């Protein structure tokens, strides 16, 4: 049901997408749809949970057991922007909508905060793993660095989802994000000797 709602939302917008339209798309009655989603806010919550699951599955598939923390962080950043480029006509539209709606109501603001807090935590886990592996040295507190990277990454994802076709070149993402990671962590693919 969420997939059909995302498709309709991407095509018609949140305000114009009705429970009747979702029901028609699925061959169900409006009341059957409303049984699962008693309000449009409840529908939006499920759509956000759905795209987060899709995003996590897509990005997590990129990791290999042999990747060091730097490679995992790089794949995490590139994977998220690539996801936004590739789903810009559907899933990423929900991301844009949530960003917009977060400024319009507490419920959506809290949903947005939870989503970004989860992203910060995932980034922080990569940063701390890199520190333990001797791959990273930080110029700021790891939590502050995770927040900075999360903000940068989310902005890149929004741009990738909203920019004209071809504006974000997937072939250039790895080189660009590698520069960001190196600048913030001193990562170069080799363990860094401890500072004296």
trRosetta pair geometry for C-beta under 8 A, 3 or more apart (Angstrom, degrees):
i j d omega theta_ij theta_ji phi_ij phi_ji
1 4 6.0 -56 -156 36 35 109
1 5 6.4 33 150 -17 68 108
1 22 7.0 54 -168 173 87 119
1 26 6.4 -8 -111 -80 73 158
1 33 7.0 162 -155 -127 126 81
1 36 6.0 51 100 96 171 165
1 37 7.9 -169 138 -19 135 116
2 5 5.5 -57 -147 39 35 112
2 6 6.2 38 154 -23 69 103
2 46 5.4 -130 -98 138 115 105
2 47 5.8 171 -156 -96 98 58
2 50 4.2 173 151 -69 149 158
3 6 5.8 -51 -147 33 30 111
3 7 6.5 33 153 -20 63 105
3 50 7.5 -152 -63 180 59 147
4 7 5.7 -53 -151 34 32 113
4 8 6.4 26 154 -13 66 107
4 22 5.8 116 115 -150 112 77
4 25 4.5 153 -171 116 122 133
4 26 5.3 -110 -23 -59 175 99
5 8 5.8 -58 -147 41 32 107
5 9 5.9 34 155 -22 67 109
5 17 6.9 102 -158 162 73 141
5 22 5.2 4 -87 -114 82 124
5 43 6.1 -146 -161 -173 155 112
5 46 7.8 61 61 91 153 111
5 47 6.0 -112 107 -83 121 113
6 9 5.7 -54 -141 38 28 113
6 10 6.2 30 158 -20 64 107
6 47 5.8 150 -79 -141 87 106
6 50 6.9 -125 -51 98 131 139
6 51 7.2 140 -114 -64 137 101
6 90 5.3 65 141 179 107 95
6 91 6.2 3 -173 -87 142 54
6 93 7.5 136 -171 62 80 106
6 94 6.0 -52 -128 -46 97 125
7 10 6.1 -57 -151 35 25 109
7 11 6.5 15 155 -11 61 112
7 25 7.3 161 76 -160 120 152
7 90 6.0 -21 -93 -126 56 114
8 11 5.7 -63 -148 42 32 107
8 12 5.7 -18 172 21 72 114
8 17 4.7 119 126 -128 108 117
8 21 5.4 140 -157 130 149 121
8 22 6.2 -128 22 -83 157 71
8 25 6.1 -116 -56 -46 124 154
9 12 6.8 -73 -122 57 20 78
9 13 6.8 -15 -166 170 57 8
9 14 5.6 24 -145 -84 103 60
9 17 4.9 -54 -86 -27 62 161
9 47 6.9 29 4 -132 163 158
9 93 6.4 166 115 111 94 122
9 94 6.6 59 104 -81 143 83
9 97 7.1 -53 166 -34 123 162
10 89 5.9 85 168 157 141 54
10 90 4.7 -87 -39 -114 161 47
10 93 4.1 141 -109 33 85 159
10 94 7.8 -59 -67 -38 89 73
12 16 4.2 -122 158 96 104 118
12 17 5.0 137 79 -66 118 78
12 21 7.2 -54 27 172 162 169
13 16 4.8 69 66 22 95 105
13 17 6.7 -165 85 -18 43 91
14 17 6.0 -58 -142 29 26 109
14 40 7.3 107 175 177 96 125
14 44 7.1 29 -140 -91 128 112
14 97 5.5 123 -41 -150 128 138
14 101 7.7 -3 38 -62 173 130
17 21 5.7 -117 -157 68 61 140
17 22 7.0 63 171 -49 98 95
18 21 4.7 107 55 1 76 98
18 22 7.2 -139 99 -1 46 84
18 30 7.8 -28 142 -124 99 115
19 22 5.6 -52 -151 37 37 112
19 23 6.2 41 150 -20 67 106
19 30 4.8 88 116 -155 104 87
19 33 4.6 170 -167 95 93 131
19 34 5.4 28 -160 -59 156 89
19 37 7.3 -164 -109 79 108 110
19 43 7.9 -145 -88 -65 86 147
20 23 5.5 -53 -147 38 32 114
20 24 6.2 35 153 -21 65 104
20 30 4.6 -25 -86 -88 67 117
21 24 5.7 -52 -146 35 30 112
21 25 6.4 35 153 -22 63 105
22 25 5.6 -53 -151 33 31 115
22 26 6.4 8 157 0 65 112
22 28 7.8 -26 120 61 76 111
22 33 4.9 117 93 -130 117 151
23 26 6.1 -73 -147 50 28 96
23 27 7.8 -100 168 74 59 10
23 28 4.4 -106 -145 85 77 77
23 29 5.5 -33 -160 140 140 13
23 30 4.8 -105 -12 -75 155 45
23 32 6.3 118 -120 57 108 97
23 33 4.7 -111 -66 -22 90 126
24 27 7.6 34 -168 -71 27 32
26 33 7.5 136 42 -80 134 105
28 32 4.1 -110 175 79 115 137
28 33 5.9 131 102 -47 126 84
29 32 4.6 105 56 -2 78 101
29 33 7.4 -143 97 -1 48 82
30 33 5.8 -56 -157 36 37 110
30 34 6.2 31 149 -15 69 110
31 34 5.4 -56 -141 43 35 111
31 35 6.5 53 152 -36 64 94
32 35 5.6 -38 -155 14 33 119
32 36 7.6 21 151 -6 57 99
33 36 6.2 -64 -166 39 38 103
33 37 6.3 -28 158 40 74 101
34 37 6.4 -78 -126 74 35 64
34 38 6.1 65 -179 -114 77 40
35 38 8.0 13 -141 -72 12 71
36 46 8.0 18 148 -54 102 169
37 40 7.5 57 152 -97 119 26
37 42 4.6 173 -154 99 73 107
37 43 4.1 56 -168 -71 149 82
37 46 6.5 -101 -94 10 113 139
38 42 5.5 64 47 13 70 156
39 42 4.8 103 55 4 76 99
39 43 7.1 -132 101 -2 46 86
40 43 5.2 -48 -149 36 40 118
40 44 6.3 45 150 -23 67 101
41 44 5.6 -50 -149 34 33 113
41 45 6.6 38 150 -22 63 101
41 107 5.9 13 -161 119 129 157
41 108 7.9 -116 -138 -57 94 89
42 45 5.6 -48 -151 31 34 115
42 46 6.7 31 152 -15 63 103
43 46 5.9 -60 -155 38 32 108
43 47 6.4 32 150 -20 67 106
44 47 5.5 -53 -146 35 34 113
44 48 6.4 35 155 -20 66 103
44 94 8.0 166 -151 -152 71 99
44 97 7.6 -126 -138 124 111 124
44 98 7.5 148 178 -90 108 84
44 101 7.2 -64 -169 89 153 172
44 108 7.2 -33 130 -98 144 102
44 111 7.8 115 126 98 103 179
45 48 5.9 -55 -152 34 30 110
45 49 6.5 28 152 -16 64 106
45 111 6.4 -132 -111 -107 77 138
46 49 5.6 -52 -146 38 35 112
46 50 6.2 39 153 -24 66 106
47 50 5.5 -53 -148 35 31 115
47 51 6.5 24 158 -14 66 103
47 94 4.9 -149 147 -133 113 139
48 51 6.2 -56 -146 38 30 102
48 52 6.3 31 155 -20 64 107
48 94 6.3 -167 -85 157 55 120
48 98 5.7 93 -100 -86 116 141
48 111 5.7 67 94 174 175 126
48 115 6.7 -98 179 -71 118 132
49 52 5.8 -57 -148 36 29 112
49 53 6.5 31 154 -19 64 105
50 53 5.9 -56 -152 35 30 110
50 54 6.4 28 152 -16 65 106
50 91 7.9 -130 114 -124 92 99
50 94 7.9 29 70 79 97 177
51 54 5.4 -51 -145 39 38 114
51 55 6.0 41 154 -22 68 105
51 87 7.8 151 -142 142 103 152
51 91 4.4 147 -124 -164 105 98
51 92 7.7 152 -156 -70 136 32
51 94 4.9 -176 -29 72 151 136
51 95 6.4 -141 136 -51 153 86
52 55 5.6 -53 -145 37 30 113
52 56 6.2 29 157 -18 65 106
52 115 6.3 -133 -90 -126 127 100
52 118 7.4 41 -156 87 132 156
53 56 5.9 -55 -144 37 28 108
53 57 6.3 27 158 -18 64 109
54 57 5.9 -59 -148 38 27 110
54 58 6.3 27 156 -19 64 110
54 83 7.8 146 124 -161 90 124
54 87 7.4 112 127 -99 135 160
54 91 5.7 -109 83 -122 149 153
55 58 5.8 -59 -149 36 28 111
55 59 6.2 16 160 -10 66 110
55 80 6.9 39 -170 -124 111 76
55 83 5.3 97 -129 160 79 161
55 91 7.4 174 -56 153 88 139
56 59 6.1 -61 -142 43 28 103
56 60 5.7 26 162 -19 67 114
57 60 6.0 -56 -136 39 24 109
57 61 6.6 33 159 -29 59 105
58 61 6.1 -58 -160 23 25 114
58 62 7.8 30 146 -26 56 100
58 79 6.5 167 123 177 87 105
58 83 5.0 122 100 -100 148 116
59 62 5.9 -49 -170 14 43 117
59 75 7.4 135 -169 137 79 85
59 76 6.0 56 -178 -131 125 57
59 79 3.9 121 -123 126 79 136
59 80 5.9 12 -90 -63 133 69
59 83 6.5 -55 -56 -39 90 136
60 63 6.1 -45 -165 15 48 112
62 75 4.3 -178 128 177 127 122
62 76 7.8 -176 72 -69 132 41
62 78 7.9 178 -167 81 164 98
62 79 4.8 -129 -7 -85 155 135
63 67 5.6 -108 -156 28 73 147
63 72 5.6 31 -119 -121 109 91
63 75 6.1 158 -78 94 65 149
64 67 4.8 120 59 -28 77 97
64 71 7.9 -36 44 126 95 135
67 71 3.9 -132 -158 93 95 123
67 72 4.9 121 127 -57 128 80
67 75 6.9 -46 -143 0 156 139
68 71 5.2 95 51 11 65 102
68 72 7.2 -126 103 -4 33 92
68 130 7.5 83 149 -110 90 77
68 133 6.0 164 -163 153 98 158
68 135 5.7 143 154 -78 124 151
68 189 7.6 130 48 -147 139 51
69 72 5.5 -54 -145 38 34 112
69 73 6.2 34 157 -19 68 105
69 126 5.7 145 -167 -172 88 68
69 127 7.7 120 169 -106 126 12
69 129 4.1 176 -105 107 123 97
69 130 3.4 -159 112 -74 139 72
69 131 8.0 -88 111 5 170 45
69 132 7.8 125 -48 52 150 83
69 133 5.1 174 -3 26 120 140
69 135 5.1 175 55 47 107 144
69 136 6.8 -81 102 -17 130 113
70 73 5.9 -53 -145 37 29 108
70 74 6.2 29 155 -17 63 108
70 130 5.9 95 -57 -117 66 121
70 135 5.0 -135 -33 164 106 139
70 136 7.1 161 -75 -59 90 92
70 181 6.6 126 -153 150 84 137
70 185 7.3 -177 -107 102 95 145
70 187 4.1 156 -116 -165 127 138
70 189 6.3 -133 87 -87 151 46
71 74 5.6 -55 -145 39 30 113
71 75 6.2 29 156 -17 65 107
71 189 7.9 63 -55 -116 92 79
72 75 5.8 -56 -144 40 29 108
72 76 6.2 36 152 -26 63 105
72 126 5.3 -156 106 -128 106 109
72 129 7.2 -5 59 84 143 143
73 76 5.5 -51 -148 31 31 116
73 77 6.6 26 156 -14 64 103
73 123 7.2 72 -134 -145 95 70
73 126 4.1 139 -81 154 89 138
73 127 7.0 81 -96 -65 136 58
73 130 6.6 -19 -23 -47 135 135
73 181 5.9 135 112 -126 121 134
73 185 7.9 79 85 -14 165 163
73 187 7.8 -172 58 -41 134 171
74 77 6.1 -57 -150 37 30 106
74 78 6.1 18 159 -7 67 112
74 174 6.8 53 171 -146 114 78
74 177 5.8 136 -145 114 73 114
74 178 5.8 22 -125 -87 127 74
74 181 5.8 -81 -80 -12 84 162
75 78 5.9 -57 -135 48 30 104
75 79 5.4 36 162 -27 66 115
76 79 5.9 -56 -138 37 19 113
76 80 6.5 20 161 -20 57 107
76 122 6.7 -180 -154 139 139 112
76 123 6.9 169 125 -96 147 69
76 126 6.0 -116 2 -56 153 158
77 80 6.2 -59 -153 31 26 108
77 81 6.8 14 157 -8 62 107
77 149 7.3 -89 -91 -175 117 109
77 153 5.6 -119 -131 -106 82 115
77 156 8.0 41 -175 64 90 152
77 177 4.4 166 108 -157 132 142
77 180 7.4 -160 -179 72 166 132
77 181 7.2 -155 6 -56 151 114
78 81 6.1 -62 -151 42 32 104
78 82 5.9 33 153 -20 69 112
78 173 4.7 123 -135 130 91 117
78 174 5.3 14 -100 -85 149 65
78 177 5.3 -144 -62 30 83 153
79 82 5.6 -55 -141 40 29 113
79 83 6.2 37 155 -25 64 103
80 83 5.6 -48 -149 30 30 115
80 84 6.7 30 152 -18 61 102
80 153 5.7 38 86 180 147 115
80 156 7.8 90 103 87 103 109
80 157 5.7 -61 147 -80 98 120
81 84 5.6 -52 -154 34 36 113
81 85 6.5 37 149 -19 66 102
81 153 7.2 -119 -53 -155 92 75
81 156 5.0 -44 -99 133 117 115
81 157 5.8 -127 -101 -84 57 65
81 160 5.1 146 -165 -39 77 157
81 168 6.9 -142 168 -178 108 141
81 173 5.6 -176 85 -139 134 136
81 177 7.6 -165 9 -59 139 132
82 85 5.6 -52 -149 35 35 112
82 86 6.1 23 157 -11 68 111
82 170 5.6 69 -115 -129 94 108
82 173 6.5 -153 -60 50 90 171
83 86 6.0 -64 -143 44 27 103
83 87 5.9 -7 169 9 67 116
83 91 7.7 -59 165 92 95 134
83 92 7.5 153 129 -71 75 106
83 157 7.6 -8 74 -131 92 109
84 87 6.6 -69 -129 52 21 88
84 88 6.3 57 159 -75 60 82
84 92 4.7 103 -146 -113 65 135
84 95 7.1 -75 -116 55 99 159
84 156 7.7 155 41 121 153 70
84 157 4.1 173 -59 -155 152 74
84 158 7.5 -77 -155 -44 149 18
84 160 3.9 96 104 89 118 120
84 161 4.5 -84 -174 -54 101 89
85 88 6.0 -23 -157 -34 26 115
85 160 4.6 -74 -63 179 75 115
85 161 7.7 -116 -74 -73 33 48
85 168 5.2 -131 -94 90 119 127
85 170 6.1 -156 79 -70 164 100
87 90 5.6 -78 -172 63 81 82
87 91 3.8 -23 166 47 137 105
87 92 4.6 135 98 -20 88 93
87 161 7.7 -24 87 -112 75 97
88 92 4.7 -33 -104 57 42 140
88 93 7.4 87 177 -48 41 77
88 160 6.8 -126 -81 136 116 72
88 161 4.8 177 -121 -140 83 53
88 162 7.6 -158 -151 -46 110 27
89 92 7.8 55 18 44 27 100
89 93 7.2 -14 163 -33 19 118
90 93 6.2 -83 -175 16 13 111
90 94 8.0 3 150 -12 54 97
91 94 5.9 -51 -168 24 44 110
91 95 7.2 43 141 -17 69 101
92 95 5.0 -43 -156 30 51 120
92 96 6.6 53 147 -19 71 97
92 157 7.3 -150 -137 171 110 90
92 160 7.4 -99 -149 100 154 88
92 161 3.5 -155 157 -120 127 119
93 96 5.6 -48 -150 35 38 112
93 97 6.3 40 150 -20 66 106
93 161 7.0 -178 -67 179 42 118
94 97 5.5 -53 -146 39 33 114
94 98 6.3 37 154 -22 66 103
95 98 5.9 -52 -147 34 28 110
95 99 6.6 32 153 -20 61 105
95 157 6.6 -76 152 138 154 117
95 158 7.1 -142 129 -92 111 69
95 161 6.0 -160 72 -65 120 171
96 99 5.7 -54 -153 33 31 115
96 100 6.5 29 151 -16 64 107
96 158 6.4 118 -98 -138 79 83
96 161 5.6 -157 -49 117 110 134
96 162 6.0 119 -104 -67 136 108
97 100 5.7 -57 -151 38 33 111
97 101 6.0 22 157 -13 69 112
98 101 5.8 -59 -137 45 30 105
98 102 6.2 48 157 -40 64 99
98 108 6.4 -165 -152 -166 66 102
98 111 6.5 -108 -152 110 115 116
98 112 5.7 160 156 -86 100 91
98 115 7.2 46 143 11 151 159
99 102 6.0 -43 -152 13 25 117
99 112 6.8 114 -99 -122 43 129
99 158 6.3 42 -47 -105 170 126
100 103 6.8 -71 -178 32 35 102
100 104 7.2 16 140 -12 67 119
101 104 5.1 -68 -153 40 50 116
101 105 6.6 -28 173 33 83 98
101 108 4.0 -96 126 -174 100 164
101 112 7.9 175 81 -47 78 120
102 108 4.9 -130 -88 128 44 94
102 109 4.7 103 -166 -97 73 53
102 111 7.3 -131 -96 66 90 85
102 112 3.7 6 -102 -18 134 156
102 113 7.9 139 -146 -30 123 71
103 109 7.3 97 -72 -85 25 98
104 108 6.4 18 61 52 84 140
105 108 5.0 75 70 19 92 101
105 109 6.6 -156 96 -11 42 93
106 109 5.3 -57 -142 38 31 116
106 110 6.2 31 160 -19 67 104
107 110 6.0 -57 -153 35 26 109
107 111 6.5 26 149 -18 62 108
108 111 5.3 -48 -145 36 38 116
108 112 6.2 42 153 -21 66 103
109 112 5.7 -53 -149 36 29 112
109 113 6.3 31 151 -19 63 106
110 113 5.5 -51 -145 36 33 113
110 114 6.4 35 155 -20 64 103
111 114 5.8 -53 -150 34 29 111
111 115 6.5 29 152 -18 63 106
112 115 5.8 -56 -149 36 31 111
112 116 6.3 20 158 -10 67 108
113 116 6.1 -60 -143 43 28 102
113 117 6.0 32 157 -23 66 109
114 117 5.7 -54 -142 36 28 112
114 118 6.5 32 156 -21 62 104
115 118 5.9 -56 -156 32 29 112
115 119 6.7 28 149 -16 63 105
116 119 5.4 -50 -149 36 40 115
116 120 6.4 44 151 -21 68 101
116 150 6.0 107 -170 162 87 129
116 154 6.5 -12 -114 -72 104 150
117 120 5.6 -49 -147 35 34 113
117 121 6.4 36 152 -21 64 105
118 121 5.7 -54 -149 34 31 112
118 122 6.5 32 153 -19 64 103
119 122 5.7 -53 -149 34 33 110
119 123 6.4 30 154 -15 66 105
119 150 4.9 125 114 -134 109 110
119 153 7.1 -159 173 84 131 131
119 154 7.0 108 108 -64 168 104
120 123 5.8 -58 -150 40 32 110
120 124 6.1 35 152 -23 67 108
120 143 7.8 44 169 -158 116 69
120 146 4.8 94 -167 139 78 109
120 147 5.7 13 -126 -87 125 58
120 150 4.5 -45 -81 -50 75 155
121 124 5.5 -51 -143 36 31 114
121 125 6.5 36 155 -23 63 101
121 146 7.6 67 -74 170 18 146
122 125 5.9 -50 -153 29 30 112
122 126 7.0 29 150 -15 61 103
123 126 5.8 -57 -157 36 37 110
123 127 6.3 35 149 -19 69 107
123 146 4.3 149 98 -146 109 87
123 149 5.0 176 -166 89 150 128
123 150 5.7 -140 7 -61 150 88
123 153 7.6 -170 -77 2 136 149
124 127 5.5 -54 -145 37 35 113
124 128 6.2 30 159 -16 69 106
124 142 6.0 96 -143 146 85 103
124 143 6.2 14 -112 -104 128 57
124 146 3.9 -15 -69 -89 81 157
125 128 6.0 -54 -142 40 29 107
125 129 6.3 33 155 -21 62 107
126 129 5.7 -55 -148 37 29 113
126 130 6.4 31 153 -20 63 106
127 130 5.7 -57 -153 35 30 112
127 131 6.5 32 150 -20 64 103
127 136 6.4 -103 -157 94 64 170
127 138 7.4 53 -176 -78 115 125
127 142 4.9 158 122 -153 132 104
127 145 6.1 141 -128 95 156 123
127 146 5.8 -120 3 -71 144 94
127 149 8.0 176 -59 10 124 151
127 185 7.3 -144 -131 -101 85 126
128 131 5.4 -48 -148 33 37 114
128 132 6.4 37 152 -17 66 103
128 142 5.9 69 -70 -172 79 159
129 132 5.7 -54 -148 38 33 110
129 133 6.1 25 154 -13 67 111
130 133 5.7 -58 -139 44 30 107
130 135 4.3 -86 -159 71 82 108
130 136 3.6 58 129 -8 116 120
130 185 6.4 -8 131 -167 150 142
130 187 6.7 -51 -162 -87 137 121
131 134 7.8 38 176 -70 29 25
131 135 7.7 -81 -56 51 20 70
131 136 5.2 -59 -69 70 59 103
131 137 7.8 105 -116 -92 79 35
131 138 7.0 -26 -89 -20 116 109
131 142 6.9 -68 -32 -84 145 133
133 136 7.8 63 61 8 89 82
133 191 6.9 -124 144 -104 74 95
134 191 4.0 27 108 -154 115 103
134 192 6.0 -160 165 45 75 64
134 194 7.7 -71 -134 -60 104 74
135 185 7.5 16 123 151 81 124
135 187 5.6 28 157 -118 93 94
135 190 7.8 161 -125 95 74 22
135 191 6.0 -71 -78 -106 56 53
135 192 6.6 96 -156 -2 18 94
136 185 4.0 -52 -136 -169 100 111
136 186 6.6 130 -149 54 47 83
136 187 5.7 -22 -90 -65 75 96
136 192 7.3 158 -21 14 3 133
137 185 6.8 126 49 -178 43 54
137 186 4.7 0 45 34 95 138
137 192 5.5 -102 -23 102 109 156
137 195 6.5 99 -138 -31 147 116
138 141 7.2 66 136 -130 143 5
138 142 5.9 -111 -75 -73 166 68
138 145 5.8 -109 -142 -35 120 153
138 184 7.6 -4 -130 159 70 74
138 185 6.5 -23 -87 -117 62 64
139 145 8.0 117 54 -85 69 121
139 184 7.0 -119 27 -157 107 51
140 144 4.8 -88 145 85 120 123
140 145 5.2 150 76 -57 103 91
140 148 7.7 73 71 -6 149 141
141 144 4.4 82 64 10 92 106
141 145 6.8 -163 89 -8 45 87
142 145 5.5 -57 -144 39 33 113
142 146 6.2 37 156 -23 67 103
143 146 5.6 -49 -147 33 32 113
143 147 6.6 34 152 -19 62 103
144 147 5.6 -51 -151 35 33 113
144 148 6.5 36 150 -19 65 104
145 148 5.6 -51 -148 36 34 113
145 149 6.3 31 154 -15 66 106
145 184 6.0 136 -151 175 114 121
145 185 7.8 102 -176 -74 148 86
146 149 5.8 -55 -146 40 30 109
146 150 6.1 34 153 -23 65 107
147 150 5.6 -53 -145 35 30 113
147 151 6.4 30 157 -18 64 104
148 151 6.0 -55 -150 35 28 109
148 152 6.4 25 154 -15 63 109
148 184 7.4 -178 96 -126 132 142
149 152 5.7 -57 -146 41 32 111
149 153 5.9 31 157 -19 68 110
149 180 7.7 125 -119 145 88 122
149 184 7.1 169 -70 109 105 173
150 153 5.8 -56 -140 40 27 110
150 154 6.1 27 160 -19 64 108
151 154 5.9 -55 -143 37 27 108
151 155 6.4 28 156 -17 62 107
152 155 5.9 -58 -152 37 28 111
152 156 6.4 27 152 -17 64 107
152 180 6.9 172 140 -160 155 147
153 156 5.6 -56 -149 37 32 111
153 157 6.3 33 152 -21 66 105
154 157 5.5 -52 -147 35 33 113
154 158 6.4 35 154 -19 65 103
155 158 5.8 -52 -147 35 32 110
155 159 6.3 31 154 -17 64 106
156 159 5.7 -53 -147 38 32 111
156 160 6.2 33 154 -21 65 107
157 160 5.6 -53 -144 37 31 112
157 161 6.2 27 156 -17 64 109
158 161 5.8 -60 -147 39 29 109
158 162 6.0 -1 164 3 66 118
159 162 6.3 -76 -139 50 24 93
159 163 5.2 29 171 -36 70 116
159 167 7.7 -114 159 116 93 128
159 168 6.9 128 118 -66 94 123
160 163 6.4 -36 -114 23 20 111
160 168 4.5 -6 -117 -18 83 170
163 167 3.7 -103 145 67 127 149
163 168 6.0 116 63 -24 138 96
164 167 5.0 104 63 -36 71 117
166 169 7.4 17 -171 -76 56 78
168 173 7.4 40 175 -72 96 107
169 172 4.4 58 87 11 106 110
169 173 7.4 -163 95 -33 57 77
170 173 5.6 -35 -154 -3 42 120
172 175 5.9 -63 -165 45 57 109
172 176 5.8 52 145 -22 84 112
173 176 5.8 -65 -147 41 31 109
173 177 6.0 16 166 -9 71 112
174 177 6.3 -62 -141 44 25 100
174 178 6.0 31 159 -26 63 110
175 178 5.8 -54 -144 32 26 114
175 179 6.8 31 156 -21 60 102
176 179 6.0 -56 -161 29 31 111
176 180 6.9 28 147 -16 64 104
177 180 5.3 -49 -151 34 43 115
177 181 6.2 41 152 -18 71 104
178 181 5.8 -55 -146 39 32 109
178 182 6.2 34 155 -19 66 107
179 182 5.8 -54 -144 38 28 111
179 183 6.2 30 157 -21 63 108
180 183 5.9 -59 -151 35 27 111
180 184 6.4 7 159 -5 63 114
181 184 6.2 -69 -146 45 28 100
181 185 5.7 -24 174 24 68 119
181 187 5.4 -33 139 47 100 132
182 185 6.8 -81 -124 56 18 79
182 186 6.9 32 -167 -133 58 13
182 187 5.5 -110 -99 63 56 74
182 188 6.5 65 -125 -79 108 66
186 192 5.8 57 118 -95 122 155
187 192 7.9 -98 -100 -39 41 120
188 192 7.7 104 25 -76 96 95
